[in-house]
Amino acid sequence: MISSDFARLDAAVVAAFENVATTIIADVAGRRGGLDARIRSMTPGRRAVGTAFTVEVRPGDNLMIHAALMLAQPGDILIVDGKADTTSALMGELMCEHAMAVGLKAVVIDGAIRDVATLREGSLPVFAVGCNPNGPTRVQSGRIGGPVSVGGVSIMPGDLIACDDDGVVAVRREEAAALIDAAQAKVASESKRMLDISEGRLLYGWLEGALKAAGELPPDTDIAALMARFGR
């Protein structure tokens, strides 16, 4: 099945997340959407933000990935549901070079890749479960442009995808724009917190209330008194 019946993210929404860490995006998205840690960067130091172009393949077969490389648009991030199979690689140097030639911003595979040394010398961000020198078959049907499950997360074509050295996070297309202000506010908040730490202001404003809510600090005791008991 090959479907083109989905909407892509507005370019302005993608641009708003261009320099936002995946950790920030995951936090403002409710600490949801982060793919399982088994899917990790194979090309450390590279990040990307773009629109999900989804592919589902049979384990060890990459026929539909070849088709997807002919159909994806510049700015897309290729999201491959490879069923977490690592007995053979689904992509390598040649296919990743093809991906860059058509303007893909990154490749994310719930499966294996190969030619890792060469990919690390290139500029395409590649995320996968691992590597394997075995090549795939190219004979099995699959799906393009449908819902997939990658790294334990349900991803729809058109969703926002962000990836960096911390991993990959997905946000529903219809929810992404509403998170822009929250992401920018959290970036500012964390910058302020770093300044506070560097200048010796170490007490979190929320900590006392959280400890009381958890029953770890009596209602009639403040955190300053607790710190004094510990010689702080």
C-alpha positions as a Markdown table, in Angstrom:
| # | Residue | x | y | z |
|---|---|---|---|---|
| 1 | Met | 0.0 | 0.0 | 0.0 |
| 2 | Ile | 1.3 | 3.4 | -1.0 |
| 3 | Ser | -0.6 | 6.5 | 0.3 |
| 4 | Ser | 0.0 | 10.2 | -0.2 |
| 5 | Asp | -3.1 | 11.2 | 1.6 |
| 6 | Phe | -1.5 | 13.1 | 4.5 |
| 7 | Ala | -0.6 | 16.7 | 5.2 |
| 8 | Arg | 2.9 | 17.9 | 6.0 |
| 9 | Leu | 3.8 | 20.3 | 8.7 |
| 10 | Asp | 3.9 | 24.0 | 8.0 |
| 11 | Ala | 7.5 | 25.0 | 7.3 |
| 12 | Ala | 7.3 | 27.8 | 10.0 |
| 13 | Val | 6.4 | 25.1 | 12.6 |
| 14 | Val | 9.4 | 23.0 | 11.7 |
| 15 | Ala | 11.6 | 26.1 | 11.7 |
| 16 | Ala | 10.4 | 27.0 | 15.2 |
| 17 | Phe | 11.8 | 23.7 | 16.6 |
| 18 | Glu | 15.0 | 23.8 | 14.5 |
| 19 | Asn | 17.3 | 24.5 | 17.4 |
| 20 | Val | 15.3 | 23.1 | 20.2 |
| 21 | Ala | 16.7 | 20.0 | 22.0 |
| 22 | Thr | 14.8 | 16.8 | 21.9 |
| 23 | Thr | 14.8 | 16.8 | 25.7 |
| 24 | Ile | 12.9 | 20.1 | 25.7 |
| 25 | Ile | 10.4 | 18.9 | 23.1 |
| 26 | Ala | 9.7 | 15.7 | 24.9 |
| 27 | Asp | 9.2 | 17.6 | 28.2 |
| 28 | Val | 6.7 | 20.1 | 26.8 |
| 29 | Ala | 4.9 | 17.3 | 25.0 |
| 30 | Gly | 4.1 | 15.7 | 28.3 |
| 31 | Arg | 7.2 | 13.5 | 28.5 |
| 32 | Arg | 5.8 | 11.4 | 25.8 |
| 33 | Gly | 6.9 | 10.7 | 22.2 |
| 34 | Gly | 10.5 | 9.8 | 22.8 |
| 35 | Leu | 11.4 | 6.6 | 20.9 |
| 36 | Asp | 12.9 | 3.7 | 22.9 |
| 37 | Ala | 16.6 | 4.2 | 23.6 |
| 38 | Arg | 17.5 | 1.2 | 21.4 |
| 39 | Ile | 17.1 | 3.6 | 18.5 |
| 40 | Arg | 20.2 | 5.8 | 18.8 |
| 41 | Ser | 22.4 | 8.0 | 16.7 |
| 42 | Met | 24.7 | 6.2 | 14.4 |
| 43 | Thr | 26.2 | 9.5 | 13.4 |
| 44 | Pro | 27.0 | 11.4 | 16.6 |
| 45 | Gly | 26.8 | 15.2 | 16.7 |
| 46 | Arg | 24.1 | 15.5 | 14.0 |
| 47 | Arg | 20.6 | 16.6 | 14.6 |
| 48 | Ala | 17.5 | 17.3 | 12.5 |
| 49 | Val | 13.9 | 18.4 | 12.7 |
| 50 | Gly | 11.4 | 17.6 | 10.0 |
| 51 | Thr | 8.2 | 15.9 | 8.8 |
| 52 | Ala | 7.7 | 12.2 | 9.2 |
| 53 | Phe | 7.6 | 10.2 | 6.0 |
| 54 | Thr | 6.6 | 6.7 | 7.2 |
| 55 | Val | 7.5 | 3.3 | 5.8 |
| 56 | Glu | 6.7 | -0.1 | 7.0 |
| 57 | Val | 8.7 | -3.1 | 5.8 |
| 58 | Arg | 8.9 | -6.8 | 6.4 |
| 59 | Pro | 11.8 | -7.8 | 8.6 |
| 60 | Gly | 15.0 | -7.8 | 6.5 |
| 61 | Asp | 13.5 | -6.5 | 3.3 |
| 62 | Asn | 13.9 | -2.9 | 2.0 |
| 63 | Leu | 11.9 | -2.9 | -1.2 |
| 64 | Met | 9.5 | -0.2 | 0.1 |
| 65 | Ile | 12.4 | 2.0 | 1.3 |
| 66 | His | 13.7 | 2.1 | -2.2 |
| 67 | Ala | 10.2 | 3.2 | -3.3 |
| 68 | Ala | 10.0 | 5.8 | -0.5 |
| 69 | Leu | 13.2 | 7.4 | -1.6 |
| 70 | Met | 11.6 | 8.2 | -4.9 |
| 71 | Leu | 8.4 | 9.6 | -3.3 |
| 72 | Ala | 9.6 | 11.6 | -0.3 |
| 73 | Gln | 9.9 | 15.3 | -0.4 |
| 74 | Pro | 12.8 | 17.6 | 0.7 |
| 75 | Gly | 12.5 | 18.3 | 4.4 |
| 76 | Asp | 11.0 | 14.9 | 5.2 |
| 77 | Ile | 12.6 | 12.6 | 7.7 |
| 78 | Leu | 12.4 | 8.9 | 6.7 |
| 79 | Ile | 10.8 | 6.9 | 9.5 |
| 80 | Val | 11.1 | 3.1 | 8.9 |
| 81 | Asp | 9.2 | 0.5 | 10.9 |
| 82 | Gly | 11.7 | -2.4 | 10.5 |
| 83 | Lys | 10.1 | -4.5 | 13.2 |
| 84 | Ala | 13.3 | -4.0 | 15.3 |
| 85 | Asp | 14.9 | -6.7 | 13.3 |
| 86 | Thr | 18.7 | -6.5 | 13.2 |
| 87 | Thr | 19.6 | -9.7 | 11.3 |
| 88 | Ser | 20.3 | -7.6 | 8.2 |
| 89 | Ala | 20.8 | -4.0 | 7.3 |
| 90 | Leu | 18.0 | -2.1 | 5.7 |
| 91 | Met | 20.1 | 0.9 | 4.5 |
| 92 | Gly | 23.7 | 1.7 | 4.0 |
| 93 | Glu | 26.0 | 4.2 | 2.3 |
| 94 | Leu | 24.3 | 4.1 | -1.2 |
| 95 | Met | 20.8 | 4.5 | 0.0 |
| 96 | Cys | 21.7 | 7.2 | 2.5 |
| 97 | Glu | 23.5 | 9.1 | -0.3 |
| 98 | His | 20.3 | 8.8 | -2.3 |
| 99 | Ala | 18.3 | 10.1 | 0.8 |
| 100 | Met | 20.5 | 13.2 | 0.9 |
| 101 | Ala | 20.2 | 13.7 | -2.9 |
| 102 | Val | 16.4 | 14.0 | -2.6 |
| 103 | Gly | 16.6 | 16.3 | 0.3 |
| 104 | Leu | 15.7 | 14.1 | 3.3 |
| 105 | Lys | 16.9 | 15.6 | 6.6 |
| 106 | Ala | 17.4 | 12.4 | 8.5 |
| 107 | Val | 16.8 | 8.6 | 8.5 |
| 108 | Val | 15.3 | 6.8 | 11.5 |
| 109 | Ile | 15.1 | 3.0 | 11.4 |
| 110 | Asp | 13.7 | 0.6 | 13.9 |
| 111 | Gly | 16.2 | -1.9 | 12.5 |
| 112 | Ala | 19.8 | -2.1 | 11.4 |
| 113 | Ile | 22.1 | -0.2 | 9.0 |
| 114 | Arg | 25.5 | -0.8 | 7.6 |
| 115 | Asp | 28.5 | 1.2 | 6.3 |
| 116 | Val | 28.6 | 2.9 | 9.6 |
| 117 | Ala | 32.2 | 4.3 | 9.2 |
| 118 | Thr | 31.3 | 6.0 | 5.9 |
| 119 | Leu | 28.0 | 7.3 | 7.3 |
| 120 | Arg | 29.8 | 8.9 | 10.2 |
| 121 | Glu | 32.0 | 10.9 | 7.7 |
| 122 | Gly | 28.9 | 12.2 | 5.9 |
| 123 | Ser | 26.4 | 14.8 | 7.0 |
| 124 | Leu | 23.1 | 12.9 | 7.1 |
| 125 | Pro | 21.8 | 12.1 | 10.6 |
| 126 | Val | 21.1 | 8.4 | 10.8 |
| 127 | Phe | 19.4 | 6.7 | 13.8 |
| 128 | Ala | 19.0 | 2.9 | 14.1 |
| 129 | Val | 19.0 | 0.0 | 16.5 |
| 130 | Gly | 22.5 | -1.1 | 15.4 |
| 131 | Cys | 24.5 | -2.3 | 12.4 |
| 132 | Asn | 24.9 | -5.6 | 10.6 |
| 133 | Pro | 27.0 | -6.3 | 7.4 |
| 134 | Asn | 24.3 | -8.6 | 6.0 |
| 135 | Gly | 22.3 | -7.0 | 3.1 |
| 136 | Pro | 18.5 | -7.1 | 2.9 |
| 137 | Thr | 16.2 | -8.7 | 0.3 |
| 138 | Arg | 14.1 | -6.6 | -2.0 |
| 139 | Val | 11.0 | -8.7 | -2.7 |
| 140 | Gln | 8.4 | -8.1 | 0.1 |
| 141 | Ser | 5.5 | -5.7 | 0.0 |
| 142 | Gly | 4.9 | -3.1 | 2.7 |
| 143 | Arg | 3.4 | 0.3 | 3.4 |
| 144 | Ile | 4.2 | 3.9 | 2.7 |
| 145 | Gly | 2.4 | 6.8 | 4.1 |
| 146 | Gly | 0.6 | 5.0 | 6.9 |
| 147 | Pro | 0.7 | 4.8 | 10.6 |
| 148 | Val | 3.8 | 3.0 | 12.0 |
| 149 | Ser | 5.2 | 1.9 | 15.4 |
| 150 | Val | 8.8 | 2.8 | 15.7 |
| 151 | Gly | 10.7 | 2.5 | 19.0 |
| 152 | Gly | 7.5 | 1.8 | 20.8 |
| 153 | Val | 5.9 | 5.1 | 19.6 |
| 154 | Ser | 3.0 | 5.4 | 17.2 |
| 155 | Ile | 3.9 | 7.8 | 14.4 |
| 156 | Met | 1.7 | 9.1 | 11.7 |
| 157 | Pro | 2.9 | 10.6 | 8.4 |
| 158 | Gly | 3.2 | 14.3 | 8.7 |
| 159 | Asp | 4.1 | 14.3 | 12.4 |
| 160 | Leu | 7.0 | 16.4 | 13.7 |
| 161 | Ile | 10.2 | 14.5 | 14.2 |
| 162 | Ala | 13.2 | 15.8 | 16.1 |
| 163 | Cys | 16.4 | 13.9 | 16.6 |
| 164 | Asp | 19.8 | 14.5 | 18.2 |
| 165 | Asp | 22.3 | 12.7 | 20.3 |
| 166 | Asp | 19.7 | 12.1 | 23.1 |
| 167 | Gly | 17.5 | 10.2 | 20.7 |
| 168 | Val | 14.3 | 10.8 | 18.6 |
| 169 | Val | 11.0 | 12.3 | 19.6 |
| 170 | Ala | 7.8 | 12.5 | 17.7 |
| 171 | Val | 4.9 | 15.0 | 18.1 |
| 172 | Arg | 1.6 | 14.7 | 16.5 |
| 173 | Arg | 1.3 | 17.1 | 13.5 |
| 174 | Glu | -1.9 | 18.7 | 14.9 |
| 175 | Glu | -0.3 | 19.3 | 18.3 |
| 176 | Ala | 3.1 | 20.6 | 17.2 |
| 177 | Ala | 2.3 | 24.3 | 16.7 |
| 178 | Ala | 0.6 | 24.6 | 20.1 |
| 179 | Leu | 3.9 | 23.5 | 21.8 |
| 180 | Ile | 6.1 | 26.2 | 20.3 |
| 181 | Asp | 5.5 | 28.8 | 23.1 |
| 182 | Ala | 6.0 | 26.2 | 25.8 |
| 183 | Ala | 9.2 | 25.0 | 24.2 |
| 184 | Gln | 10.6 | 28.5 | 24.0 |
| 185 | Ala | 9.5 | 29.2 | 27.6 |
| 186 | Lys | 11.3 | 26.1 | 28.8 |
| 187 | Val | 14.5 | 27.0 | 26.9 |
| 188 | Ala | 14.4 | 30.4 | 28.7 |
| 189 | Ser | 13.6 | 28.7 | 32.1 |
| 190 | Glu | 16.5 | 26.3 | 31.8 |
| 191 | Ser | 18.9 | 29.1 | 30.7 |
| 192 | Lys | 17.9 | 31.0 | 33.8 |
| 193 | Arg | 18.4 | 28.0 | 36.0 |
| 194 | Met | 21.9 | 27.5 | 34.6 |
| 195 | Leu | 22.6 | 31.1 | 35.5 |
| 196 | Asp | 21.3 | 30.6 | 39.0 |
| 197 | Ile | 23.5 | 27.6 | 39.5 |
| 198 | Ser | 26.6 | 29.4 | 38.3 |
| 199 | Glu | 25.8 | 32.2 | 40.7 |
| 200 | Gly | 25.1 | 30.0 | 43.7 |
| 201 | Arg | 21.3 | 30.1 | 43.8 |
| 202 | Leu | 20.8 | 26.4 | 44.2 |
| 203 | Leu | 17.4 | 26.0 | 45.7 |
| 204 | Tyr | 14.6 | 25.1 | 43.3 |
| 205 | Gly | 11.5 | 27.2 | 43.9 |
| 206 | Trp | 9.2 | 24.2 | 43.5 |
| 207 | Leu | 11.1 | 21.8 | 45.7 |
| 208 | Glu | 9.5 | 22.6 | 49.1 |
| 209 | Gly | 6.0 | 22.2 | 47.8 |
| 210 | Ala | 6.8 | 19.0 | 46.0 |
| 211 | Leu | 8.4 | 17.5 | 49.1 |
| 212 | Lys | 5.3 | 18.4 | 51.2 |
| 213 | Ala | 3.0 | 17.0 | 48.6 |
| 214 | Ala | 4.9 | 13.8 | 48.6 |
| 215 | Gly | 4.7 | 13.6 | 52.4 |
| 216 | Glu | 8.4 | 13.9 | 52.8 |
| 217 | Leu | 8.4 | 17.3 | 54.6 |
| 218 | Pro | 5.9 | 18.2 | 57.4 |
| 219 | Pro | 3.5 | 21.0 | 56.5 |
| 220 | Asp | 4.8 | 23.2 | 59.3 |
| 221 | Thr | 8.5 | 22.8 | 58.3 |
| 222 | Asp | 10.2 | 24.8 | 55.6 |
| 223 | Ile | 13.1 | 23.5 | 53.5 |
| 224 | Ala | 15.5 | 26.0 | 55.1 |
| 225 | Ala | 15.0 | 24.2 | 58.4 |
| 226 | Leu | 15.6 | 20.9 | 56.8 |
| 227 | Met | 18.8 | 22.1 | 55.2 |
| 228 | Ala | 20.0 | 23.4 | 58.5 |
| 229 | Arg | 19.5 | 19.9 | 60.0 |
| 230 | Phe | 22.0 | 18.6 | 57.4 |
| 231 | Gly | 24.4 | 21.4 | 58.1 |
| 232 | Arg | 23.6 | 23.3 | 54.9 |
